[in-house]
């Protein structure tokens, strides 16, 4: 039923697979006799109760009418009331039935939401600095995801200062996104420690620590709400600030064609007048969301993958100006679009194998950065990118 999946369903005839899965679910429900019993017991009770009540009431009205106690008007009135009453009781029983079944399906969701957070919750206040003078250090950090013995990161040592622009580059699966997840405390390191201004980040208040990051992940999500609400990530927003962020993210021209400006609903899930947007437009809105938060750390995890190289370079160039004194961390496969960054960290198989400026890394003819740069260079010569 998801329009985004319609192309795959049609091209690969996935409707056949879906039909088989649906048969399995139906078969499972049939075996689950208790669920079927709960679905049927309330409507059955409703029919029995309504039948008995209608019979008694109809007999009562018939007897009264026979002896002249009720006129024709009263008989019609009572008959209509009985009809409305029976309809109401029947609807009530169906609601009870639906709730009973829905609660079974929601039980797993609530169990998941009630899972305790075992991450250490610190209490220190993150230092508020007007000059944004922070620095972050990864000290012998290693990490492996739960239920696996393979390390996603191994002995990472890296230090950078707020205000610097760091590009994190490397091949797929080299640990770049994991590096960002650890910095944002979505996970805690398996070994080693991450320091903010010399203090282990686990000692800071979790919510307050999270507030210093504006992040756009690869798998960001927009919602079927208004454009302004998507940018602010809240029900209310400052119009001028949202407009400024959208323009900085390169969405200004598209905004002019929005029928209701910032009130325009994205997608058609809840509003038939909603606007469908492309993948590249969605990424620009996500970038505007990161700008709107205005946090000291701005992290972009390949947020422009749906853009062509020239558009991507333009967006990153604007971020070079917008970031100003903030710390900007960019993850990208396209090295040319990150040329403006102060430092580059090259990841390979979960380790930082090179670290330095573009010129320094490019001078190492035997290094991984040189290999990646030259492998991509032929695709950028015709684009006249720096």
TAMO-V638307 format. One record per residue. N is the residue number from 1. RES is the residue in one small letter. OMEGA is omega as a letter, one per 40 degrees, with the letter a starting at -180 (NA if undefined). Layout:
BEGIN
{{N	RES	OMEGA} {N	RES	OMEGA}}
END
This chain:
BEGIN
{{1	x	a} {2	x	a} {3	x	a} {4	x	a} {5	x	a} {6	x	a} {7	x	a} {8	x	a} {9	x	a} {10	x	a} {11	x	a} {12	x	i} {13	x	a} {14	x	i} {15	x	i} {16	x	i} {17	x	i} {18	x	i} {19	x	i} {20	x	i} {21	x	i} {22	x	i} {23	x	i} {24	x	i} {25	x	i} {26	x	i} {27	x	i} {28	x	a} {29	x	i} {30	x	i} {31	x	i} {32	x	a} {33	x	a} {34	x	i} {35	x	i} {36	x	i} {37	x	a} {38	x	i} {39	x	a} {40	x	a} {41	x	a} {42	x	i} {43	x	i} {44	x	i} {45	x	a} {46	x	a} {47	x	a} {48	x	a} {49	x	a} {50	x	i} {51	x	i} {52	x	a} {53	x	i} {54	x	i} {55	x	a} {56	x	a} {57	x	i} {58	x	i} {59	x	i} {60	x	a} {61	x	a} {62	x	a} {63	x	i} {64	x	a} {65	x	a} {66	x	a} {67	x	i} {68	x	i} {69	x	a} {70	x	i} {71	x	a} {72	x	a} {73	x	a} {74	x	i} {75	x	i} {76	x	a} {77	x	a} {78	x	i} {79	x	i} {80	x	i} {81	x	i} {82	x	i} {83	x	i} {84	x	i} {85	x	a} {86	x	i} {87	x	i} {88	x	i} {89	x	a} {90	x	i} {91	x	i} {92	x	a} {93	x	i} {94	x	i} {95	x	i} {96	x	i} {97	x	i} {98	x	i} {99	x	a} {100	x	a} {101	x	a} {102	x	i} {103	x	i} {104	x	a} {105	x	a} {106	x	a} {107	x	i} {108	x	i} {109	x	a} {110	x	i} {111	x	i} {112	x	a} {113	x	a} {114	x	i} {115	x	a} {116	x	i} {117	x	a} {118	x	i} {119	x	a} {120	x	i} {121	x	a} {122	x	a} {123	x	a} {124	x	i} {125	x	i} {126	x	a} {127	x	i} {128	x	a} {129	x	i} {130	x	a} {131	x	i} {132	x	a} {133	x	i} {134	x	i} {135	x	a} {136	x	i} {137	x	i} {138	x	a} {139	x	i} {140	x	a} {141	x	i} {142	x	a} {143	x	i} {144	x	a} {145	x	a} {146	x	i} {147	x	i} {148	x	i} {149	x	a} {150	x	i} {151	x	i} {152	x	i} {153	x	a} {154	x	i} {155	x	i} {156	x	i} {157	x	a} {158	x	a} {159	x	i} {160	x	a} {161	x	i} {162	x	a} {163	x	i} {164	x	i} {165	x	a} {166	x	i} {167	x	i} {168	x	a} {169	x	i} {170	x	a} {171	x	i} {172	x	i} {173	x	a} {174	x	i} {175	x	a} {176	x	a} {177	x	i} {178	x	i} {179	x	a} {180	x	a} {181	x	i} {182	x	a} {183	x	a} {184	x	i} {185	x	i} {186	x	i} {187	x	i} {188	x	a} {189	x	i} {190	x	i} {191	x	i} {192	x	a} {193	x	i} {194	x	a} {195	x	i} {196	x	a} {197	x	i} {198	x	a} {199	x	i} {200	x	a} {201	x	i} {202	x	a} {203	x	i} {204	x	i} {205	x	a} {206	x	a} {207	x	a} {208	x	i} {209	x	i} {210	x	a} {211	x	a} {212	x	a} {213	x	i} {214	x	a} {215	x	i} {216	x	a} {217	x	i} {218	x	a} {219	x	i} {220	x	a} {221	x	i} {222	x	a} {223	x	a} {224	x	i} {225	x	i} {226	x	i} {227	x	i} {228	x	i} {229	x	i} {230	x	a} {231	x	a} {232	x	a} {233	x	i} {234	x	a} {235	x	i} {236	x	a} {237	x	i} {238	x	a} {239	x	a} {240	x	a} {241	x	i} {242	x	i} {243	x	a} {244	x	a} {245	x	i} {246	x	i} {247	x	i} {248	x	a} {249	x	i} {250	x	a} {251	x	a} {252	x	a} {253	x	i} {254	x	a} {255	x	a} {256	x	a} {257	x	i} {258	x	a} {259	x	a} {260	x	i} {261	x	a} {262	x	i} {263	x	a} {264	x	a} {265	x	i} {266	x	i} {267	x	a} {268	x	a} {269	x	a} {270	x	a} {271	x	a} {272	x	i} {273	x	a} {274	x	a} {275	x	i} {276	x	a} {277	x	a} {278	x	i} {279	x	i} {280	x	i} {281	x	i} {282	x	a} {283	x	i} {284	x	i} {285	x	i} {286	x	i} {287	x	i} {288	x	i} {289	x	i} {290	x	i} {291	x	a} {292	x	a} {293	x	i} {294	x	i} {295	x	a} {296	x	i} {297	x	i} {298	x	a} {299	x	a} {300	x	a} {301	x	a} {302	x	a} {303	x	a} {304	x	a} {305	x	a} {306	x	a} {307	x	i} {308	x	a} {309	x	a} {310	x	i} {311	x	i} {312	x	a} {313	x	i} {314	x	i} {315	x	a} {316	x	i} {317	x	i} {318	x	i} {319	x	i} {320	x	i} {321	x	a} {322	x	a} {323	x	i} {324	x	a} {325	x	i} {326	x	i} {327	x	a} {328	x	i} {329	x	a} {330	x	i} {331	x	a} {332	x	i} {333	x	a} {334	x	a} {335	x	a} {336	x	a} {337	x	a} {338	x	a} {339	x	a} {340	x	a} {341	x	a} {342	x	a} {343	x	i} {344	x	i} {345	x	a} {346	x	i} {347	x	i} {348	x	i} {349	x	i} {350	x	a} {351	x	i} {352	x	a} {353	x	i} {354	x	a} {355	x	i} {356	x	i} {357	x	i} {358	x	a} {359	x	a} {360	x	a} {361	x	a} {362	x	i} {363	x	i} {364	x	a} {365	x	a} {366	x	a} {367	x	a} {368	x	a} {369	x	i} {370	x	i} {371	x	a} {372	x	a} {373	x	a} {374	x	i} {375	x	a} {376	x	a} {377	x	a} {378	x	a} {379	x	a} {380	x	a} {381	x	a} {382	x	a} {383	x	a} {384	x	i} {385	x	a} {386	x	NA}}
END
